[in-house]
Amino acid sequence: AINALSCALYSIALRHLTQVLSLRTIYLMGYLIFSVGVGIMAILPGRVPSHHATLPLCAVLGIMYATLCTIPYTLVSQYAQARQNTAGDEDRTRGMGIDCALVTSMIQLA
């Protein structure tokens, strides 16, 4: 429940964050928050009771999941739109469907 709640709240916050920060910055910030959360858990094993460390990490995982499932697709759509505006109709080698399939494959591997 904590994971889902933090994912939902962060997804709502993403709408406002994209008006202030670039998508790449938000993407890196999501990974940084996740890395710090996991790093803290790795540094403090046995010193902190497991439930005190696990509950905040659930919230961090929600942020990571929201970042992983929204930002790459938004970046791909922006890239495809920019490529379409610059190339016009002459560049038909790869479409947005293939780009989204590549991002989905990357997410499944991650």
PDB file as gemmi writes it, atoms N, CA and C in Angstrom:
CRYST1    1.000    1.000    1.000  90.00  90.00  90.00 P 1                      
ATOM      1  N   ALA A   1       0.819  -1.185   0.000  1.00  0.00           N  
ATOM      2  CA  ALA A   1       0.000   0.000   0.000  1.00  0.00           C  
ATOM      3  C   ALA A   1       0.871   1.260   0.000  1.00  0.00           C  
ATOM      4  N   ILE A   2       1.986   1.214   0.724  1.00  0.00           N  
ATOM      5  CA  ILE A   2       2.877   2.375   0.769  1.00  0.00           C  
ATOM      6  C   ILE A   2       3.508   2.600  -0.598  1.00  0.00           C  
ATOM      7  N   ASN A   3       3.893   1.519  -1.249  1.00  0.00           N  
ATOM      8  CA  ASN A   3       4.484   1.591  -2.579  1.00  0.00           C  
ATOM      9  C   ASN A   3       3.497   2.222  -3.562  1.00  0.00           C  
ATOM     10  N   ALA A   4       2.273   1.736  -3.573  1.00  0.00           N  
ATOM     11  CA  ALA A   4       1.259   2.242  -4.498  1.00  0.00           C  
ATOM     12  C   ALA A   4       0.906   3.697  -4.197  1.00  0.00           C  
ATOM     13  N   LEU A   5       0.824   4.040  -2.929  1.00  0.00           N  
ATOM     14  CA  LEU A   5       0.490   5.416  -2.555  1.00  0.00           C  
ATOM     15  C   LEU A   5       1.596   6.383  -2.969  1.00  0.00           C  
ATOM     16  N   SER A   6       2.840   6.023  -2.708  1.00  0.00           N  
ATOM     17  CA  SER A   6       3.936   6.908  -3.099  1.00  0.00           C  
ATOM     18  C   SER A   6       4.057   7.000  -4.614  1.00  0.00           C  
ATOM     19  N   CYS A   7       3.776   5.904  -5.312  1.00  0.00           N  
ATOM     20  CA  CYS A   7       3.787   5.919  -6.775  1.00  0.00           C  
ATOM     21  C   CYS A   7       2.717   6.870  -7.310  1.00  0.00           C  
ATOM     22  N   ALA A   8       1.524   6.796  -6.743  1.00  0.00           N  
ATOM     23  CA  ALA A   8       0.428   7.664  -7.190  1.00  0.00           C  
ATOM     24  C   ALA A   8       0.720   9.129  -6.886  1.00  0.00           C  
ATOM     25  N   LEU A   9       1.205   9.404  -5.691  1.00  0.00           N  
ATOM     26  CA  LEU A   9       1.498  10.794  -5.325  1.00  0.00           C  
ATOM     27  C   LEU A   9       2.643  11.362  -6.161  1.00  0.00           C  
ATOM     28  N   TYR A  10       3.649  10.567  -6.416  1.00  0.00           N  
ATOM     29  CA  TYR A  10       4.765  11.034  -7.245  1.00  0.00           C  
ATOM     30  C   TYR A  10       4.312  11.239  -8.692  1.00  0.00           C  
ATOM     31  N   SER A  11       3.421  10.386  -9.173  1.00  0.00           N  
ATOM     32  CA  SER A  11       2.900  10.560 -10.528  1.00  0.00           C  
ATOM     33  C   SER A  11       2.121  11.862 -10.648  1.00  0.00           C  
ATOM     34  N   ILE A  12       1.373  12.197  -9.616  1.00  0.00           N  
ATOM     35  CA  ILE A  12       0.662  13.486  -9.609  1.00  0.00           C  
ATOM     36  C   ILE A  12       1.665  14.633  -9.558  1.00  0.00           C  
ATOM     37  N   ALA A  13       2.696  14.477  -8.746  1.00  0.00           N  
ATOM     38  CA  ALA A  13       3.713  15.521  -8.627  1.00  0.00           C  
ATOM     39  C   ALA A  13       4.508  15.684  -9.921  1.00  0.00           C  
ATOM     40  N   LEU A  14       4.623  14.620 -10.711  1.00  0.00           N  
ATOM     41  CA  LEU A  14       5.365  14.708 -11.975  1.00  0.00           C  
ATOM     42  C   LEU A  14       4.771  15.749 -12.916  1.00  0.00           C  
ATOM     43  N   ARG A  15       3.468  15.886 -12.899  1.00  0.00           N  
ATOM     44  CA  ARG A  15       2.819  16.880 -13.764  1.00  0.00           C  
ATOM     45  C   ARG A  15       3.335  18.278 -13.437  1.00  0.00           C  
ATOM     46  N   HIS A  16       3.498  18.564 -12.157  1.00  0.00           N  
ATOM     47  CA  HIS A  16       3.979  19.878 -11.752  1.00  0.00           C  
ATOM     48  C   HIS A  16       5.500  19.991 -11.894  1.00  0.00           C  
ATOM     49  N   LEU A  17       6.201  18.897 -11.665  1.00  0.00           N  
ATOM     50  CA  LEU A  17       7.662  18.923 -11.796  1.00  0.00           C  
ATOM     51  C   LEU A  17       8.103  19.155 -13.229  1.00  0.00           C  
ATOM     52  N   THR A  18       7.345  18.629 -14.196  1.00  0.00           N  
ATOM     53  CA  THR A  18       7.734  18.804 -15.600  1.00  0.00           C  
ATOM     54  C   THR A  18       7.620  20.254 -16.055  1.00  0.00           C  
ATOM     55  N   GLN A  19       6.857  21.054 -15.336  1.00  0.00           N  
ATOM     56  CA  GLN A  19       6.770  22.471 -15.672  1.00  0.00           C  
ATOM     57  C   GLN A  19       7.980  23.248 -15.166  1.00  0.00           C  
ATOM     58  N   VAL A  20       8.675  22.684 -14.163  1.00  0.00           N  
ATOM     59  CA  VAL A  20       9.808  23.366 -13.551  1.00  0.00           C  
ATOM     60  C   VAL A  20      11.142  22.784 -14.022  1.00  0.00           C  
ATOM     61  N   LEU A  21      11.206  21.454 -14.126  1.00  0.00           N  
ATOM     62  CA  LEU A  21      12.453  20.768 -14.468  1.00  0.00           C  
ATOM     63  C   LEU A  21      12.312  20.028 -15.792  1.00  0.00           C  
ATOM     64  N   SER A  22      13.422  19.711 -16.408  1.00  0.00           N  
ATOM     65  CA  SER A  22      13.388  18.930 -17.641  1.00  0.00           C  
ATOM     66  C   SER A  22      13.131  17.462 -17.306  1.00  0.00           C  
ATOM     67  N   LEU A  23      12.667  16.714 -18.295  1.00  0.00           N  
ATOM     68  CA  LEU A  23      12.379  15.300 -18.075  1.00  0.00           C  
ATOM     69  C   LEU A  23      13.632  14.510 -17.738  1.00  0.00           C  
ATOM     70  N   ARG A  24      14.717  14.845 -18.347  1.00  0.00           N  
ATOM     71  CA  ARG A  24      15.972  14.138 -18.055  1.00  0.00           C  
ATOM     72  C   ARG A  24      16.407  14.368 -16.613  1.00  0.00           C  
ATOM     73  N   THR A  25      16.230  15.590 -16.119  1.00  0.00           N  
ATOM     74  CA  THR A  25      16.566  15.888 -14.733  1.00  0.00           C  
ATOM     75  C   THR A  25      15.674  15.100 -13.786  1.00  0.00           C  
ATOM     76  N   ILE A  26      14.396  15.038 -14.074  1.00  0.00           N  
ATOM     77  CA  ILE A  26      13.453  14.286 -13.235  1.00  0.00           C  
ATOM     78  C   ILE A  26      13.793  12.805 -13.272  1.00  0.00           C  
ATOM     79  N   TYR A  27      14.143  12.294 -14.440  1.00  0.00           N  
ATOM     80  CA  TYR A  27      14.504  10.881 -14.587  1.00  0.00           C  
ATOM     81  C   TYR A  27      15.730  10.543 -13.730  1.00  0.00           C  
ATOM     82  N   LEU A  28      16.760  11.375 -13.820  1.00  0.00           N  
ATOM     83  CA  LEU A  28      17.963  11.153 -13.018  1.00  0.00           C  
ATOM     84  C   LEU A  28      17.687  11.339 -11.536  1.00  0.00           C  
ATOM     85  N   MET A  29      16.807  12.285 -11.192  1.00  0.00           N  
ATOM     86  CA  MET A  29      16.450  12.507  -9.803  1.00  0.00           C  
ATOM     87  C   MET A  29      15.738  11.275  -9.223  1.00  0.00           C  
ATOM     88  N   GLY A  30      14.867  10.634  -9.994  1.00  0.00           N  
ATOM     89  CA  GLY A  30      14.195   9.421  -9.540  1.00  0.00           C  
ATOM     90  C   GLY A  30      15.184   8.305  -9.265  1.00  0.00           C  
ATOM     91  N   TYR A  31      16.147   8.114 -10.162  1.00  0.00           N  
ATOM     92  CA  TYR A  31      17.177   7.103  -9.942  1.00  0.00           C  
ATOM     93  C   TYR A  31      18.059   7.454  -8.748  1.00  0.00           C  
ATOM     94  N   LEU A  32      18.349   8.737  -8.562  1.00  0.00           N  
ATOM     95  CA  LEU A  32      19.168   9.162  -7.437  1.00  0.00           C  
ATOM     96  C   LEU A  32      18.461   8.897  -6.108  1.00  0.00           C  
ATOM     97  N   ILE A  33      17.170   9.200  -6.034  1.00  0.00           N  
ATOM     98  CA  ILE A  33      16.404   8.930  -4.816  1.00  0.00           C  
ATOM     99  C   ILE A  33      16.409   7.439  -4.511  1.00  0.00           C  
ATOM    100  N   PHE A  34      16.221   6.626  -5.535  1.00  0.00           N  
ATOM    101  CA  PHE A  34      16.236   5.174  -5.350  1.00  0.00           C  
ATOM    102  C   PHE A  34      17.607   4.704  -4.876  1.00  0.00           C  
ATOM    103  N   SER A  35      18.671   5.209  -5.488  1.00  0.00           N  
ATOM    104  CA  SER A  35      20.027   4.798  -5.124  1.00  0.00           C  
ATOM    105  C   SER A  35      20.359   5.180  -3.687  1.00  0.00           C  
ATOM    106  N   VAL A  36      19.959   6.369  -3.279  1.00  0.00           N  
ATOM    107  CA  VAL A  36      20.212   6.802  -1.904  1.00  0.00           C  
ATOM    108  C   VAL A  36      19.450   5.929  -0.922  1.00  0.00           C  
ATOM    109  N   GLY A  37      18.190   5.620  -1.236  1.00  0.00           N  
ATOM    110  CA  GLY A  37      17.391   4.766  -0.357  1.00  0.00           C  
ATOM    111  C   GLY A  37      17.979   3.379  -0.198  1.00  0.00           C  
ATOM    112  N   VAL A  38      18.394   2.778  -1.294  1.00  0.00           N  
ATOM    113  CA  VAL A  38      18.997   1.445  -1.231  1.00  0.00           C  
ATOM    114  C   VAL A  38      20.367   1.514  -0.561  1.00  0.00           C  
ATOM    115  N   GLY A  39      21.117   2.567  -0.821  1.00  0.00           N  
ATOM    116  CA  GLY A  39      22.419   2.727  -0.190  1.00  0.00           C  
ATOM    117  C   GLY A  39      22.317   2.841   1.323  1.00  0.00           C  
ATOM    118  N   ILE A  40      21.329   3.580   1.793  1.00  0.00           N  
ATOM    119  CA  ILE A  40      21.118   3.700   3.234  1.00  0.00           C  
ATOM    120  C   ILE A  40      20.784   2.345   3.831  1.00  0.00           C  
ATOM    121  N   MET A  41      19.948   1.573   3.145  1.00  0.00           N  
ATOM    122  CA  MET A  41      19.624   0.238   3.662  1.00  0.00           C  
ATOM    123  C   MET A  41      20.858  -0.665   3.668  1.00  0.00           C  
ATOM    124  N   ALA A  42      21.747  -0.499   2.693  1.00  0.00           N  
ATOM    125  CA  ALA A  42      22.948  -1.335   2.638  1.00  0.00           C  
ATOM    126  C   ALA A  42      23.948  -0.944   3.723  1.00  0.00           C  
ATOM    127  N   ILE A  43      24.005   0.338   4.045  1.00  0.00           N  
ATOM    128  CA  ILE A  43      24.949   0.807   5.048  1.00  0.00           C  
ATOM    129  C   ILE A  43      24.503   0.455   6.468  1.00  0.00           C  
ATOM    130  N   LEU A  44      23.196   0.437   6.700  1.00  0.00           N  
ATOM    131  CA  LEU A  44      22.685   0.260   8.051  1.00  0.00           C  
ATOM    132  C   LEU A  44      22.068  -1.106   8.345  1.00  0.00           C  
ATOM    133  N   PRO A  45      22.557  -2.206   7.795  1.00  0.00           N  
ATOM    134  CA  PRO A  45      21.921  -3.480   8.153  1.00  0.00           C  
ATOM    135  C   PRO A  45      22.238  -3.853   9.595  1.00  0.00           C  
ATOM    136  N   GLY A  46      21.242  -4.302  10.316  1.00  0.00           N  
ATOM    137  CA  GLY A  46      21.426  -4.721  11.688  1.00  0.00           C  
ATOM    138  C   GLY A  46      21.402  -3.598  12.704  1.00  0.00           C  
ATOM    139  N   ARG A  47      21.681  -2.364  12.274  1.00  0.00           N  
ATOM    140  CA  ARG A  47      21.659  -1.221  13.192  1.00  0.00           C  
ATOM    141  C   ARG A  47      20.257  -0.671  13.378  1.00  0.00           C  
ATOM    142  N   VAL A  48      19.453  -0.846  12.354  1.00  0.00           N  
ATOM    143  CA  VAL A  48      18.081  -0.333  12.378  1.00  0.00           C  
ATOM    144  C   VAL A  48      17.152  -1.531  12.254  1.00  0.00           C  
ATOM    145  N   PRO A  49      16.076  -1.583  13.042  1.00  0.00           N  
ATOM    146  CA  PRO A  49      15.122  -2.691  12.871  1.00  0.00           C  
ATOM    147  C   PRO A  49      14.607  -2.756  11.433  1.00  0.00           C  
ATOM    148  N   SER A  50      14.377  -3.951  10.957  1.00  0.00           N  
ATOM    149  CA  SER A  50      14.062  -4.141   9.540  1.00  0.00           C  
ATOM    150  C   SER A  50      12.813  -3.393   9.108  1.00  0.00           C  
ATOM    151  N   HIS A  51      11.802  -3.315   9.952  1.00  0.00           N  
ATOM    152  CA  HIS A  51      10.586  -2.622   9.518  1.00  0.00           C  
ATOM    153  C   HIS A  51      10.792  -1.113   9.436  1.00  0.00           C  
ATOM    154  N   HIS A  52      11.731  -0.558  10.206  1.00  0.00           N  
ATOM    155  CA  HIS A  52      12.022   0.877  10.106  1.00  0.00           C  
ATOM    156  C   HIS A  52      12.748   1.210   8.804  1.00  0.00           C  
ATOM    157  N   ALA A  53      13.473   0.275   8.275  1.00  0.00           N  
ATOM    158  CA  ALA A  53      14.182   0.501   7.015  1.00  0.00           C  
ATOM    159  C   ALA A  53      13.325   0.106   5.818  1.00  0.00           C  
ATOM    160  N   THR A  54      12.477  -0.885   5.974  1.00  0.00           N  
ATOM    161  CA  THR A  54      11.701  -1.396   4.854  1.00  0.00           C  
ATOM    162  C   THR A  54      10.573  -0.458   4.454  1.00  0.00           C  
ATOM    163  N   LEU A  55       9.905   0.137   5.402  1.00  0.00           N  
ATOM    164  CA  LEU A  55       8.773   1.011   5.081  1.00  0.00           C  
ATOM    165  C   LEU A  55       9.180   2.231   4.262  1.00  0.00           C  
ATOM    166  N   PRO A  56      10.241   2.962   4.630  1.00  0.00           N  
ATOM    167  CA  PRO A  56      10.654   4.064   3.751  1.00  0.00           C  
ATOM    168  C   PRO A  56      11.120   3.587   2.378  1.00  0.00           C  
ATOM    169  N   LEU A  57      11.752   2.402   2.326  1.00  0.00           N  
ATOM    170  CA  LEU A  57      12.191   1.897   1.032  1.00  0.00           C  
ATOM    171  C   LEU A  57      11.000   1.555   0.142  1.00  0.00           C  
ATOM    172  N   CYS A  58       9.886   1.166   0.728  1.00  0.00           N  
ATOM    173  CA  CYS A  58       8.674   0.933  -0.076  1.00  0.00           C  
ATOM    174  C   CYS A  58       8.250   2.215  -0.777  1.00  0.00           C  
ATOM    175  N   ALA A  59       8.326   3.335  -0.067  1.00  0.00           N  
ATOM    176  CA  ALA A  59       7.990   4.618  -0.680  1.00  0.00           C  
ATOM    177  C   ALA A  59       8.991   4.973  -1.775  1.00  0.00           C  
ATOM    178  N   VAL A  60      10.258   4.696  -1.537  1.00  0.00           N  
ATOM    179  CA  VAL A  60      11.297   4.965  -2.539  1.00  0.00           C  
ATOM    180  C   VAL A  60      11.067   4.101  -3.781  1.00  0.00           C  
ATOM    181  N   LEU A  61      10.663   2.861  -3.584  1.00  0.00           N  
ATOM    182  CA  LEU A  61      10.380   1.982  -4.726  1.00  0.00           C  
ATOM    183  C   LEU A  61       9.183   2.490  -5.531  1.00  0.00           C  
ATOM    184  N   GLY A  62       8.210   3.093  -4.862  1.00  0.00           N  
ATOM    185  CA  GLY A  62       7.086   3.687  -5.578  1.00  0.00           C  
ATOM    186  C   GLY A  62       7.527   4.826  -6.473  1.00  0.00           C  
ATOM    187  N   ILE A  63       8.448   5.647  -5.977  1.00  0.00           N  
ATOM    188  CA  ILE A  63       9.001   6.738  -6.784  1.00  0.00           C  
ATOM    189  C   ILE A  63       9.763   6.177  -7.975  1.00  0.00           C  
ATOM    190  N   MET A  64      10.544   5.133  -7.731  1.00  0.00           N  
ATOM    191  CA  MET A  64      11.310   4.518  -8.815  1.00  0.00           C  
ATOM    192  C   MET A  64      10.384   3.923  -9.869  1.00  0.00           C  
ATOM    193  N   TYR A  65       9.332   3.253  -9.427  1.00  0.00           N  
ATOM    194  CA  TYR A  65       8.404   2.632 -10.371  1.00  0.00           C  
ATOM    195  C   TYR A  65       7.697   3.691 -11.215  1.00  0.00           C  
ATOM    196  N   ALA A  66       7.264   4.772 -10.595  1.00  0.00           N  
ATOM    197  CA  ALA A  66       6.609   5.848 -11.350  1.00  0.00           C  
ATOM    198  C   ALA A  66       7.570   6.473 -12.345  1.00  0.00           C  
ATOM    199  N   THR A  67       8.817   6.651 -11.938  1.00  0.00           N  
ATOM    200  CA  THR A  67       9.820   7.217 -12.841  1.00  0.00           C  
ATOM    201  C   THR A  67      10.079   6.279 -14.009  1.00  0.00           C  
ATOM    202  N   LEU A  68      10.238   5.006 -13.709  1.00  0.00           N  
ATOM    203  CA  LEU A  68      10.577   4.017 -14.728  1.00  0.00           C  
ATOM    204  C   LEU A  68       9.441   3.804 -15.727  1.00  0.00           C  
ATOM    205  N   CYS A  69       8.210   3.963 -15.292  1.00  0.00           N  
ATOM    206  CA  CYS A  69       7.067   3.659 -16.167  1.00  0.00           C  
ATOM    207  C   CYS A  69       6.478   4.877 -16.860  1.00  0.00           C  
ATOM    208  N   THR A  70       6.940   6.078 -16.569  1.00  0.00           N  
ATOM    209  CA  THR A  70       6.368   7.245 -17.239  1.00  0.00           C  
ATOM    210  C   THR A  70       7.388   8.059 -18.026  1.00  0.00           C  
ATOM    211  N   ILE A  71       8.510   8.364 -17.425  1.00  0.00           N  
ATOM    212  CA  ILE A  71       9.467   9.285 -18.038  1.00  0.00           C  
ATOM    213  C   ILE A  71      10.056   8.761 -19.350  1.00  0.00           C  
ATOM    214  N   PRO A  72      10.479   7.497 -19.459  1.00  0.00           N  
ATOM    215  CA  PRO A  72      11.053   7.056 -20.737  1.00  0.00           C  
ATOM    216  C   PRO A  72      10.084   7.185 -21.913  1.00  0.00           C  
ATOM    217  N   TYR A  73       8.805   6.886 -21.684  1.00  0.00           N  
ATOM    218  CA  TYR A  73       7.833   6.993 -22.772  1.00  0.00           C  
ATOM    219  C   TYR A  73       7.593   8.451 -23.163  1.00  0.00           C  
ATOM    220  N   THR A  74       7.607   9.333 -22.195  1.00  0.00           N  
ATOM    221  CA  THR A  74       7.454  10.757 -22.496  1.00  0.00           C  
ATOM    222  C   THR A  74       8.655  11.262 -23.281  1.00  0.00           C  
ATOM    223  N   LEU A  75       9.855  10.820 -22.905  1.00  0.00           N  
ATOM    224  CA  LEU A  75      11.053  11.209 -23.649  1.00  0.00           C  
ATOM    225  C   LEU A  75      11.011  10.696 -25.081  1.00  0.00           C  
ATOM    226  N   VAL A  76      10.545   9.463 -25.267  1.00  0.00           N  
ATOM    227  CA  VAL A  76      10.436   8.893 -26.611  1.00  0.00           C  
ATOM    228  C   VAL A  76       9.434   9.678 -27.446  1.00  0.00           C  
ATOM    229  N   SER A  77       8.317  10.054 -26.859  1.00  0.00           N  
ATOM    230  CA  SER A  77       7.317  10.804 -27.624  1.00  0.00           C  
ATOM    231  C   SER A  77       7.840  12.186 -27.996  1.00  0.00           C  
ATOM    232  N   GLN A  78       8.583  12.827 -27.080  1.00  0.00           N  
ATOM    233  CA  GLN A  78       9.181  14.123 -27.419  1.00  0.00           C  
ATOM    234  C   GLN A  78      10.224  13.976 -28.521  1.00  0.00           C  
ATOM    235  N   TYR A  79      11.026  12.920 -28.450  1.00  0.00           N  
ATOM    236  CA  TYR A  79      12.035  12.669 -29.473  1.00  0.00           C  
ATOM    237  C   TYR A  79      11.377  12.425 -30.829  1.00  0.00           C  
ATOM    238  N   ALA A  80      10.318  11.622 -30.848  1.00  0.00           N  
ATOM    239  CA  ALA A  80       9.634  11.326 -32.111  1.00  0.00           C  
ATOM    240  C   ALA A  80       8.989  12.578 -32.690  1.00  0.00           C  
ATOM    241  N   GLN A  81       8.426  13.405 -31.833  1.00  0.00           N  
ATOM    242  CA  GLN A  81       7.806  14.635 -32.308  1.00  0.00           C  
ATOM    243  C   GLN A  81       8.859  15.593 -32.864  1.00  0.00           C  
ATOM    244  N   ALA A  82      10.000  15.705 -32.190  1.00  0.00           N  
ATOM    245  CA  ALA A  82      11.069  16.576 -32.682  1.00  0.00           C  
ATOM    246  C   ALA A  82      11.633  16.051 -33.993  1.00  0.00           C  
ATOM    247  N   ARG A  83      11.777  14.719 -34.106  1.00  0.00           N  
ATOM    248  CA  ARG A  83      12.297  14.125 -35.335  1.00  0.00           C  
ATOM    249  C   ARG A  83      11.324  14.327 -36.478  1.00  0.00           C  
ATOM    250  N   GLN A  84      10.036  14.239 -36.193  1.00  0.00           N  
ATOM    251  CA  GLN A  84       9.025  14.428 -37.230  1.00  0.00           C  
ATOM    252  C   GLN A  84       9.004  15.879 -37.698  1.00  0.00           C  
ATOM    253  N   ASN A  85       9.190  16.819 -36.777  1.00  0.00           N  
ATOM    254  CA  ASN A  85       9.190  18.230 -37.149  1.00  0.00           C  
ATOM    255  C   ASN A  85      10.401  18.604 -37.992  1.00  0.00           C  
ATOM    256  N   THR A  86      11.549  17.974 -37.724  1.00  0.00           N  
ATOM    257  CA  THR A  86      12.745  18.333 -38.479  1.00  0.00           C  
ATOM    258  C   THR A  86      12.858  17.577 -39.792  1.00  0.00           C  
ATOM    259  N   ALA A  87      12.440  16.322 -39.820  1.00  0.00           N  
ATOM    260  CA  ALA A  87      12.617  15.509 -41.021  1.00  0.00           C  
ATOM    261  C   ALA A  87      11.408  15.545 -41.948  1.00  0.00           C  
ATOM    262  N   GLY A  88      10.270  15.934 -41.450  1.00  0.00           N  
ATOM    263  CA  GLY A  88       9.066  15.923 -42.277  1.00  0.00           C  
ATOM    264  C   GLY A  88       8.625  14.498 -42.553  1.00  0.00           C  
ATOM    265  N   ASP A  89       8.184  14.233 -43.776  1.00  0.00           N  
ATOM    266  CA  ASP A  89       7.700  12.898 -44.139  1.00  0.00           C  
ATOM    267  C   ASP A  89       8.768  12.040 -44.790  1.00  0.00           C  
ATOM    268  N   GLU A  90       9.980  12.544 -44.957  1.00  0.00           N  
ATOM    269  CA  GLU A  90      10.992  11.787 -45.681  1.00  0.00           C  
ATOM    270  C   GLU A  90      11.670  10.705 -44.845  1.00  0.00           C  
ATOM    271  N   ASP A  91      11.634  10.793 -43.510  1.00  0.00           N  
ATOM    272  CA  ASP A  91      12.291   9.797 -42.653  1.00  0.00           C  
ATOM    273  C   ASP A  91      11.263   8.782 -42.162  1.00  0.00           C  
ATOM    274  N   ARG A  92      11.187   7.630 -42.814  1.00  0.00           N  
ATOM    275  CA  ARG A  92      10.239   6.576 -42.451  1.00  0.00           C  
ATOM    276  C   ARG A  92      10.951   5.291 -42.035  1.00  0.00           C  
ATOM    277  N   THR A  93      12.198   5.380 -41.599  1.00  0.00           N  
ATOM    278  CA  THR A  93      12.948   4.181 -41.258  1.00  0.00           C  
ATOM    279  C   THR A  93      12.488   3.555 -39.949  1.00  0.00           C  
ATOM    280  N   ARG A  94      12.044   4.377 -39.017  1.00  0.00           N  
ATOM    281  CA  ARG A  94      11.631   3.855 -37.723  1.00  0.00           C  
ATOM    282  C   ARG A  94      10.528   4.738 -37.172  1.00  0.00           C  
ATOM    283  N   GLY A  95       9.502   4.111 -36.634  1.00  0.00           N  
ATOM    284  CA  GLY A  95       8.386   4.865 -36.101  1.00  0.00           C  
ATOM    285  C   GLY A  95       8.350   4.857 -34.588  1.00  0.00           C  
ATOM    286  N   MET A  96       7.344   5.501 -34.064  1.00  0.00           N  
ATOM    287  CA  MET A  96       7.204   5.595 -32.619  1.00  0.00           C  
ATOM    288  C   MET A  96       6.895   4.239 -31.994  1.00  0.00           C  
ATOM    289  N   GLY A  97       6.226   3.357 -32.707  1.00  0.00           N  
ATOM    290  CA  GLY A  97       5.906   2.031 -32.185  1.00  0.00           C  
ATOM    291  C   GLY A  97       7.155   1.229 -31.872  1.00  0.00           C  
ATOM    292  N   ILE A  98       8.133   1.291 -32.759  1.00  0.00           N  
ATOM    293  CA  ILE A  98       9.387   0.570 -32.530  1.00  0.00           C  
ATOM    294  C   ILE A  98      10.142   1.194 -31.353  1.00  0.00           C  
ATOM    295  N   ASP A  99      10.134   2.517 -31.279  1.00  0.00           N  
ATOM    296  CA  ASP A  99      10.797   3.177 -30.158  1.00  0.00           C  
ATOM    297  C   ASP A  99      10.160   2.778 -28.831  1.00  0.00           C  
ATOM    298  N   CYS A 100       8.830   2.734 -28.768  1.00  0.00           N  
ATOM    299  CA  CYS A 100       8.142   2.327 -27.535  1.00  0.00           C  
ATOM    300  C   CYS A 100       8.423   0.862 -27.212  1.00  0.00           C  
ATOM    301  N   ALA A 101       8.518   0.019 -28.230  1.00  0.00           N  
ATOM    302  CA  ALA A 101       8.847  -1.389 -28.000  1.00  0.00           C  
ATOM    303  C   ALA A 101      10.256  -1.533 -27.433  1.00  0.00           C  
ATOM    304  N   LEU A 102      11.184  -0.718 -27.926  1.00  0.00           N  
ATOM    305  CA  LEU A 102      12.542  -0.754 -27.395  1.00  0.00           C  
ATOM    306  C   LEU A 102      12.583  -0.298 -25.934  1.00  0.00           C  
ATOM    307  N   VAL A 103      11.818   0.745 -25.614  1.00  0.00           N  
ATOM    308  CA  VAL A 103      11.774   1.220 -24.231  1.00  0.00           C  
ATOM    309  C   VAL A 103      11.142   0.169 -23.332  1.00  0.00           C  
ATOM    310  N   THR A 104      10.086  -0.497 -23.795  1.00  0.00           N  
ATOM    311  CA  THR A 104       9.443  -1.540 -23.009  1.00  0.00           C  
ATOM    312  C   THR A 104      10.409  -2.683 -22.758  1.00  0.00           C  
ATOM    313  N   SER A 105      11.174  -3.062 -23.758  1.00  0.00           N  
ATOM    314  CA  SER A 105      12.169  -4.125 -23.583  1.00  0.00           C  
ATOM    315  C   SER A 105      13.221  -3.710 -22.565  1.00  0.00           C  
ATOM    316  N   MET A 106      13.639  -2.476 -22.612  1.00  0.00           N  
ATOM    317  CA  MET A 106      14.632  -1.970 -21.660  1.00  0.00           C  
ATOM    318  C   MET A 106      14.073  -2.012 -20.238  1.00  0.00           C  
ATOM    319  N   ILE A 107      12.821  -1.624 -20.073  1.00  0.00           N  
ATOM    320  CA  ILE A 107      12.202  -1.629 -18.750  1.00  0.00           C  
ATOM    321  C   ILE A 107      12.067  -3.049 -18.225  1.00  0.00           C  
ATOM    322  N   GLN A 108      11.724  -3.990 -19.097  1.00  0.00           N  
ATOM    323  CA  GLN A 108      11.596  -5.380 -18.660  1.00  0.00           C  
ATOM    324  C   GLN A 108      12.937  -5.954 -18.220  1.00  0.00           C  
ATOM    325  N   LEU A 109      14.018  -5.536 -18.877  1.00  0.00           N  
ATOM    326  CA  LEU A 109      15.348  -5.989 -18.471  1.00  0.00           C  
ATOM    327  C   LEU A 109      15.799  -5.351 -17.173  1.00  0.00           C  
ATOM    328  N   ALA A 110      15.347  -4.133 -16.947  1.00  0.00           N  
ATOM    329  CA  ALA A 110      15.748  -3.421 -15.713  1.00  0.00           C  
ATOM    330  C   ALA A 110      15.044  -4.040 -14.547  1.00  0.00           C  
TER     331      ALA A 110                                                      
END                                                                             
